[in-house]
């Protein structure tokens, strides 16, 4: 089993590579990382500090609907947070897809999915402004659609603080812009552990990482990629 | 000198009042809280767990343009974050006004303002989609308009983490919906300390608090209100 890791400006991934006990191929271009993964020459790929948007554009040529879900450990709990790409998960249909794909991912890991849907406001904020109303409506609609698929789901409105105390292991943000901000706040500001973002909607294993990640964060992402390549059919 | 505090469903406020070494008046209705504050019968008011929207609607009858900025402490750094109210700061003039009022507040307390504008993406993310482009353009315009007023401001795009590391003391998210989620992630989920939100745009001291706040959070807000009222019971306005 071999994992490919991208090395761009942030060289901390090299320290992480030196500290893992499985084979890692380091690559310095997005093209090479993509080719190695798609040709099956490696079993998984980790973005490292190469350009996320360049790699995602290439992957989307083959898989038009891809969604990144960050694997986060916070307060002793692990959960997936998605959408986290700023131009991902803008519609209810896309977020439904995320919920289904993330649930399949967790089920393959042997974990029962519990989904938390977030929106912007509380129930009694309805009527205060159009954008809040739209977000609440979208949250209600998404929750109902997920329920129809017999998945465990609850609409938490804006109450992220209740979500992190609950048994939810999939958190669906209102959109990728807000999801990205929640990720930055929890992981890059408040020090929650990130294992990287699993890319849902493709059969190969590709783990996205923040380019601002430290060597421990990269090590966790490499270890996740290695573990998934050994055990989990995505 | 007395501080009024509102008590609604969350009774943690009452526990917070225990052990406070200054006079606190407990109030159970939004009307009474606003009346006491605007009549000058108390030196400051803390929302506690009463309805924020009812209180803000009442205050806006006297002061139509109000902006709440949360005072947060994280990893030893203190900063203001605003807009955090869902319907606040939704356009450029509002954010410019908030930037100016927030800067005046900091200067009044002897702190040189250093503003961080938070939108989305990174500089090379333009042209990814319409919404991101609009946010980034808004951030660029806001930053240059603040700089024109000789106030230090930098557009950090989505890089909230960099803004905090750089020591920004007034963080301005794209809008109140966005700011509210940053507040919830940072304070209510990740445990950063909140001292409550100062209400800018009025001369009386009104500190908003999240109704989900715990005893320690309410206690910090009461002490913050007391501290502000000792410096002078009127804010720069």
Contacts between the chains, C-beta under 8 A, distances in Angstrom:
chain1	res1	chain2	res2	distance
A	53	B	124	8.0
A	53	B	125	7.4
A	53	B	128	7.6
A	74	B	189	8.0
A	74	B	190	7.7
A	86	B	120	5.5
A	86	B	121	5.5
A	86	B	125	6.9
A	86	B	128	6.9
A	86	B	132	5.8
A	86	B	158	7.2
A	87	B	128	5.1
A	87	B	129	5.0
A	87	B	132	6.6
A	90	B	129	8.0
A	90	B	131	7.9
A	120	B	86	6.9
A	120	B	177	4.6
A	120	B	180	7.3
A	120	B	181	7.0
A	121	B	86	5.7
A	121	B	177	7.7
A	124	B	53	8.0
A	125	B	53	7.8
A	125	B	86	6.0
A	128	B	53	7.1
A	128	B	86	6.1
A	128	B	87	5.3
A	129	B	86	6.8
A	129	B	87	4.9
A	129	B	90	7.4
A	131	B	177	6.3
A	132	B	86	5.5
A	132	B	87	7.5
A	132	B	177	6.8
A	135	B	177	7.5
A	158	B	180	6.5
A	158	B	181	6.7
A	158	B	184	6.4
A	159	B	184	7.4
A	159	B	212	7.5
A	160	B	181	7.1
A	160	B	184	4.8
A	160	B	185	5.9
A	160	B	188	7.0
A	160	B	189	4.9
A	161	B	184	5.9
A	161	B	188	3.5
A	161	B	189	4.8
A	161	B	212	6.0
A	163	B	189	7.8
A	164	B	189	4.8
A	177	B	120	4.9
A	177	B	131	7.1
A	177	B	132	7.2
A	177	B	135	7.4
A	177	B	158	8.0
A	177	B	178	7.6
A	178	B	177	8.0
A	178	B	178	6.8
A	178	B	181	5.4
A	180	B	120	7.3
A	180	B	158	6.1
A	181	B	118	8.0
A	181	B	158	6.7
A	181	B	160	6.8
A	181	B	178	6.7
A	181	B	181	6.4
A	181	B	182	6.0
A	181	B	185	7.3
A	182	B	181	6.5
A	182	B	185	5.0
A	184	B	158	6.5
A	184	B	159	7.5
A	184	B	160	5.2
A	184	B	161	5.6
A	185	B	160	6.4
A	185	B	182	5.9
A	185	B	185	3.8
A	185	B	186	5.2
A	185	B	190	6.7
A	186	B	185	5.8
A	186	B	189	6.8
A	186	B	190	5.8
A	188	B	160	7.6
A	188	B	161	3.8
A	189	B	74	6.9
A	189	B	160	6.3
A	189	B	161	5.1
A	189	B	164	6.0
A	189	B	186	6.5
A	189	B	190	7.4
A	190	B	74	7.4
A	190	B	185	7.6
A	190	B	186	6.5
A	190	B	189	8.0
A	190	B	190	3.4
A	190	B	191	7.3
A	190	B	192	6.8
A	192	B	190	7.1
A	212	B	159	8.0
A	212	B	161	6.6
